[in-house]
Amino acid sequence: EGNEPGDSTKITYRELLHQVCQFANVLRSQGVKKGDRVSIYLPMILELVIAMLACARIGALHSVVFAGFSADSLCERILDCGCSLLIT
């Protein structure tokens, strides 16, 4: 379920696993490894869940900053956690 009342997506566990594994490989190709910190700046969409699960799959710590936050708030959170990658 998304932010809008009619905004929804259906996905099977198999499709979700496939997309999570693909994105985990993308993160690895960007140099993200176990113990690294990643910030995720996305609205309530399926890709947010995929990014969170991909981080967990490779052992990276993730911090979700919802898209309603300002640029200054995002900057503060990135600096506070010392993240190595921002997903947006």
Beta strands, then each sheet from edge to edge (+ up, - down):
strand 1: 37-40
strand 2: 61-64
strand 3: 85-87
sheet 1: 2+ 1+ 3+
end
